[in-house]
């Protein structure tokens, strides 16, 4: 997955989950910590989706 595609996907997950990491991780089928690390890598803040 390209950087831009991953950023878009992560943003869509957070939008769908209203910024809740646990819910977004469940939707993606990944560990919440792993999702959080990816968000940080891309500079995405969950607060922007609440």
Secondary structure, 3 states (H helix, E strand, C coil): CCHHHHHHHHHHHHHHCCCCHHHHHHHHCCCHHHHHHHHHHHCCCHHHHC
